[in-house]
Amino acid sequence: MRVRGSGRGVQSGLSAGLVLFVVAELGLCACSTASGSSGSARAAGRVVQVVAAENFWGSIATQVGGAHAQVSSIISNPNTDPHVYEPTAADARTVAGAQLVIENGIGYDPWVTKFLAADSANPTVLSVGGLLGVPDGANPHRWYNPTDVQAVIGQLVRDLQKLDPADRAYFAAQATRFNTVSLAKYHAAIAAINAGYHGVKVGASESIFAMLAPALGINLITPSSFLKAISEGTDVSAADKQTIDNQINAHEIKVYVYNSQNVTPDVQAQLAEVKAQRIPYATITETLVPPSATYQDWQTTQLLGIQAALAKAVGH
């Protein structure tokens, strides 16, 4: 388990030196792709070059784009904290070669904007936060919200069709297959939890789960201020700690869900209390685990773990 340090809420920007180096790299890349293989792919228009800032969006893009998209994901290591990711010159080259860039936005990956500002190629940008109308400072974990994921899929299809009009029907068919076949078990798991455990009170370690809980129909009672503080690496109030301690010790929560990639001392203490009180628990992660997993397999595995914890807690 990886323990993040404090200060996560302050985004670590590019250093002045790296900014200059990145700008230079982008300028060189923009020139090289105009005459290189990537430029040829753009001219052909049959394989769209896609770069996703994070691999959860990259996995979806890979499956929707199929044979007519080449997708690269910059953040794919499960030990990397996307909130404070430090981009590299290699990342700059990757972005510079893209026709379509997918960024999460909402303050989650601000380095993408810096790269794009220096990219003379002007790629199409799918900003999840911009698409959803979610401002910086709000909960950025939109890939855990099934409704938001559908909105992103729809926009992804439109962007791919615009970049490769000859394959409009193909991209639409890929999206239909992704929704009806690839996401079938994911949707079924959500529906089963909602039907079997609607209204059950649960606790969580951070704001990621706040994006998923409404779709599951369960009642997340952990203070939202605590969830946000853990997610952003800011100080947790004594009042929130006491509230959660009371919820655990009184068995007010039936299940505890925690992000195993962000186990702060406060979360460690809560998890110890949960285990001592014999409250079932389940884990989730911020990025794909393993990194080779598809979005749907990763999410479905986590959903089944939550369902198993709920079944243990409720008795059915």
C-alpha positions as CSV (number, residue, x, y, z in Angstrom):
1,M,0.0,0.0,0.0
2,R,1.3,3.4,-0.9
3,V,1.1,6.2,1.7
4,R,0.8,9.7,0.2
5,G,2.4,12.6,2.0
6,S,0.7,15.8,3.0
7,G,0.2,18.8,0.7
8,R,-1.6,16.9,-2.1
9,G,-4.0,19.7,-2.6
10,V,-1.2,22.0,-3.9
11,Q,-0.6,21.0,-7.5
12,S,3.1,20.7,-8.2
13,G,3.6,22.6,-11.4
14,L,6.4,22.4,-13.9
15,S,9.6,24.0,-12.9
16,A,10.6,27.0,-14.9
17,G,13.5,25.0,-16.5
18,L,11.3,22.1,-17.4
19,V,8.7,24.5,-18.9
20,L,11.3,25.9,-21.2
21,F,12.6,22.5,-22.1
22,V,9.1,21.1,-22.7
23,V,8.3,24.1,-25.0
24,A,11.4,23.4,-27.0
25,E,10.6,19.7,-27.1
26,L,7.0,20.5,-28.3
27,G,8.3,22.8,-31.0
28,L,10.7,20.1,-32.3
29,C,8.0,17.4,-32.1
30,A,5.4,19.5,-33.9
31,C,7.9,19.9,-36.8
32,S,8.9,16.3,-36.8
33,T,5.4,14.9,-36.8
34,A,4.5,17.0,-39.8
35,S,6.9,15.0,-41.9
36,G,7.2,11.8,-39.9
37,S,5.1,8.7,-39.6
38,S,2.7,10.3,-37.2
39,G,2.1,13.0,-39.8
40,S,1.4,10.4,-42.4
41,A,-1.1,8.8,-40.1
42,R,-2.8,12.2,-39.8
43,A,-2.9,12.7,-43.5
44,A,-4.3,9.2,-44.1
45,G,-7.0,9.9,-41.5
46,R,-7.6,6.2,-40.8
47,V,-5.7,5.8,-37.5
48,V,-6.3,8.6,-35.1
49,Q,-3.4,9.3,-32.7
50,V,-4.9,9.6,-29.2
51,V,-3.2,10.5,-26.0
52,A,-5.0,10.1,-22.6
53,A,-3.5,11.7,-19.5
54,E,-4.7,8.7,-17.4
55,N,-5.0,5.1,-18.3
56,F,-8.6,4.7,-17.2
57,W,-9.7,7.1,-19.9
58,G,-7.1,5.5,-22.2
59,S,-8.6,2.1,-21.8
60,I,-12.0,3.4,-22.8
61,A,-10.6,5.2,-25.8
62,T,-8.7,2.1,-26.9
63,Q,-11.9,0.1,-27.0
64,V,-14.0,2.7,-28.6
65,G,-11.3,3.6,-31.2
66,G,-10.5,0.0,-32.0
67,A,-8.5,-0.6,-35.2
68,H,-8.8,3.1,-36.2
69,A,-7.2,4.6,-33.1
70,Q,-3.7,4.3,-31.6
71,V,-4.0,5.2,-27.9
72,S,-1.2,6.1,-25.4
73,S,-1.8,6.7,-21.7
74,I,0.7,8.9,-19.9
75,I,-0.1,7.9,-16.3
76,S,-0.3,4.1,-16.1
77,N,1.8,3.2,-13.1
78,P,-0.5,2.3,-10.1
79,N,2.2,3.7,-7.8
80,T,1.9,7.1,-9.4
81,D,-0.2,9.7,-7.7
82,P,-2.0,11.5,-10.6
83,H,-2.8,14.5,-8.4
84,V,0.9,15.5,-8.1
85,Y,2.3,13.9,-11.2
86,E,5.5,15.5,-12.5
87,P,5.4,15.3,-16.4
88,T,8.6,14.7,-18.4
89,A,10.0,15.7,-21.8
90,A,8.9,12.3,-23.1
91,D,5.4,13.1,-22.1
92,A,5.7,16.4,-24.0
93,R,6.7,14.4,-27.1
94,T,3.8,12.1,-26.7
95,V,1.3,14.9,-26.4
96,A,2.8,16.7,-29.4
97,G,2.1,13.7,-31.6
98,A,-1.6,13.5,-30.7
99,Q,-4.5,14.4,-32.9
100,L,-6.9,13.9,-29.9
101,V,-5.9,14.5,-26.2
102,I,-8.1,13.3,-23.4
103,E,-7.6,15.2,-20.1
104,N,-9.5,14.7,-16.9
105,G,-9.4,18.4,-16.0
106,I,-11.1,19.7,-12.8
107,G,-7.6,20.5,-11.4
108,Y,-6.6,16.8,-11.6
109,D,-4.0,17.0,-14.4
110,P,-3.1,20.7,-14.9
111,W,0.2,19.8,-16.7
112,V,-1.8,18.8,-19.8
113,T,-2.9,22.4,-20.2
114,K,0.7,23.6,-20.1
115,F,1.6,21.1,-22.8
116,L,-1.3,22.1,-25.0
117,A,-0.5,25.8,-24.7
118,A,2.9,25.1,-26.2
119,D,1.7,22.7,-28.9
120,S,1.4,24.4,-32.3
121,A,-0.3,21.4,-33.8
122,N,-3.6,22.3,-32.0
123,P,-5.0,18.9,-31.3
124,T,-8.6,18.2,-30.5
125,V,-9.0,18.2,-26.7
126,L,-11.6,16.2,-24.8
127,S,-11.6,17.7,-21.4
128,V,-13.8,15.7,-19.1
129,G,-14.4,18.5,-16.7
130,G,-15.2,20.9,-19.6
131,L,-17.6,18.4,-21.1
132,L,-19.4,17.9,-17.9
133,G,-19.3,21.5,-16.8
134,V,-17.5,20.6,-13.6
135,P,-15.1,23.4,-12.3
136,D,-11.7,23.1,-10.7
137,G,-12.0,22.3,-7.0
138,A,-15.0,19.9,-7.4
139,N,-14.6,16.2,-7.1
140,P,-12.4,15.2,-10.1
141,H,-13.0,11.4,-10.0
142,R,-15.6,11.3,-12.7
143,W,-14.5,7.9,-14.1
144,Y,-16.2,6.4,-11.0
145,N,-19.6,8.0,-12.0
146,P,-21.3,5.7,-14.6
147,T,-23.4,8.6,-16.0
148,D,-20.3,10.8,-16.5
149,V,-18.5,7.9,-18.2
150,Q,-21.4,7.6,-20.7
151,A,-21.1,11.3,-21.5
152,V,-17.4,10.9,-22.1
153,I,-18.0,7.9,-24.4
154,G,-20.5,9.9,-26.4
155,Q,-18.1,12.8,-26.9
156,L,-15.2,10.4,-27.7
157,V,-17.2,9.0,-30.5
158,R,-18.0,12.4,-31.9
159,D,-14.4,13.5,-31.7
160,L,-13.1,10.4,-33.4
161,Q,-15.8,10.7,-36.1
162,K,-14.8,14.3,-36.8
163,L,-11.1,13.4,-37.1
164,D,-11.8,10.3,-39.2
165,P,-15.1,10.8,-41.0
166,A,-14.6,7.8,-43.2
167,D,-15.0,5.5,-40.2
168,R,-18.0,7.2,-38.6
169,A,-20.1,4.0,-38.6
170,Y,-17.2,2.0,-37.2
171,F,-16.7,4.2,-34.1
172,A,-20.5,4.2,-33.5
173,A,-20.6,0.4,-33.7
174,Q,-17.5,0.2,-31.4
175,A,-19.2,2.3,-28.8
176,T,-22.4,0.3,-29.0
177,R,-20.4,-2.9,-28.5
178,F,-18.5,-1.4,-25.6
179,N,-21.7,-0.5,-23.8
180,T,-23.7,-3.6,-24.5
181,V,-21.0,-6.3,-24.3
182,S,-17.8,-5.0,-22.7
183,L,-19.6,-3.1,-19.9
184,A,-22.4,-5.7,-19.4
185,K,-20.9,-7.2,-16.2
186,Y,-20.1,-3.7,-14.9
187,H,-23.7,-2.6,-15.4
188,A,-25.0,-5.8,-13.9
189,A,-22.9,-5.5,-10.8
190,I,-24.1,-1.9,-10.2
191,A,-27.7,-3.0,-10.7
192,A,-27.3,-6.0,-8.3
193,I,-25.9,-3.8,-5.5
194,N,-28.5,-1.2,-6.0
195,A,-31.3,-3.8,-5.8
196,G,-29.9,-5.8,-2.9
197,Y,-28.4,-3.2,-0.6
198,H,-30.3,0.1,-1.4
199,G,-30.0,2.5,1.5
200,V,-27.3,0.6,3.5
201,K,-25.0,3.0,5.3
202,V,-21.4,2.8,4.5
203,G,-18.2,4.7,5.2
204,A,-15.3,5.6,2.9
205,S,-11.8,6.9,3.0
206,E,-11.9,9.6,0.3
207,S,-14.0,11.3,-2.3
208,I,-13.5,8.7,-5.1
209,F,-16.2,6.6,-3.6
210,A,-18.6,9.6,-3.5
211,M,-18.8,9.4,-7.3
212,L,-19.9,5.7,-7.2
213,A,-22.1,5.4,-4.1
214,P,-25.2,7.2,-5.6
215,A,-25.3,4.7,-8.6
216,L,-25.1,1.8,-6.1
217,G,-28.0,3.2,-4.1
218,I,-26.1,3.0,-0.9
219,N,-25.9,5.7,1.8
220,L,-22.4,7.1,2.2
221,I,-22.4,8.9,5.6
222,T,-18.8,9.8,6.0
223,P,-18.5,13.6,6.2
224,S,-17.8,15.1,2.7
225,S,-15.2,17.4,4.2
226,F,-13.2,14.4,5.4
227,L,-13.5,12.7,2.0
228,K,-12.2,15.8,0.2
229,A,-9.4,16.4,2.7
230,I,-8.0,12.9,2.3
231,S,-8.3,13.1,-1.5
232,E,-6.5,16.4,-1.6
233,G,-3.9,15.8,1.1
234,T,-5.1,18.7,3.4
235,D,-5.7,18.7,7.1
236,V,-8.6,16.7,8.5
237,S,-10.6,18.3,11.2
238,A,-10.8,16.8,14.7
239,A,-14.6,17.0,14.5
240,D,-14.6,14.8,11.3
241,K,-12.3,12.3,12.9
242,Q,-14.6,12.1,15.9
243,T,-17.7,11.7,13.8
244,I,-16.1,8.8,11.9
245,D,-14.8,7.1,15.1
246,N,-18.4,7.3,16.4
247,Q,-19.8,5.8,13.2
248,I,-17.4,2.9,13.3
249,N,-17.6,2.1,17.0
250,A,-21.4,2.3,17.0
251,H,-21.5,0.1,13.9
252,E,-23.5,2.8,12.2
253,I,-21.7,2.0,9.0
254,K,-22.0,-1.6,7.8
255,V,-19.1,-1.5,5.3
256,Y,-16.0,0.6,4.9
257,V,-14.5,1.3,1.5
258,Y,-11.0,2.6,1.2
259,N,-8.6,3.6,-1.6
260,S,-5.6,1.3,-1.1
261,Q,-3.4,3.7,-3.1
262,N,-4.0,6.5,-0.6
263,V,-3.6,5.1,2.9
264,T,-2.8,8.1,5.1
265,P,-2.3,7.8,8.9
266,D,-5.9,8.8,9.4
267,V,-7.1,6.1,7.0
268,Q,-4.8,3.6,8.6
269,A,-6.3,4.4,12.0
270,Q,-9.9,4.1,10.7
271,L,-9.1,0.8,9.0
272,A,-7.7,-0.6,12.3
273,E,-10.9,0.5,14.0
274,V,-13.0,-1.1,11.3
275,K,-11.1,-4.4,11.7
276,A,-11.3,-4.3,15.5
277,Q,-15.1,-3.8,15.2
278,R,-15.3,-6.7,12.7
279,I,-16.9,-4.4,10.1
280,P,-16.5,-5.7,6.5
281,Y,-14.4,-3.6,4.2
282,A,-13.6,-3.4,0.5
283,T,-10.8,-1.7,-1.5
284,I,-10.8,0.5,-4.5
285,T,-8.0,2.2,-6.4
286,E,-7.5,5.4,-8.3
287,T,-6.0,4.0,-11.4
288,L,-6.1,0.6,-13.2
289,V,-4.9,-2.3,-11.2
290,P,-3.2,-4.2,-12.7
291,P,-2.2,-1.5,-15.2
292,S,-2.8,-4.0,-18.0
293,A,-6.5,-4.4,-17.0
294,T,-9.4,-3.0,-19.0
295,Y,-11.5,-0.3,-17.4
296,Q,-14.5,-2.6,-17.1
297,D,-12.6,-5.6,-15.6
298,W,-11.0,-3.3,-13.1
299,Q,-14.2,-1.6,-12.1
300,T,-16.2,-4.9,-12.1
301,T,-13.7,-6.6,-9.8
302,Q,-14.0,-3.7,-7.3
303,L,-17.8,-3.8,-7.5
304,L,-17.9,-7.5,-6.8
305,G,-15.6,-6.9,-3.8
306,I,-18.0,-4.2,-2.5
307,Q,-20.9,-6.5,-3.1
308,A,-19.2,-9.3,-1.1
309,A,-18.6,-6.9,1.8
310,L,-22.2,-5.8,1.8
311,A,-23.4,-9.4,1.7
312,K,-21.2,-10.2,4.7
313,A,-22.5,-7.2,6.6
314,V,-26.2,-7.6,5.8
315,G,-26.3,-11.3,5.7
316,H,-27.6,-11.9,2.1
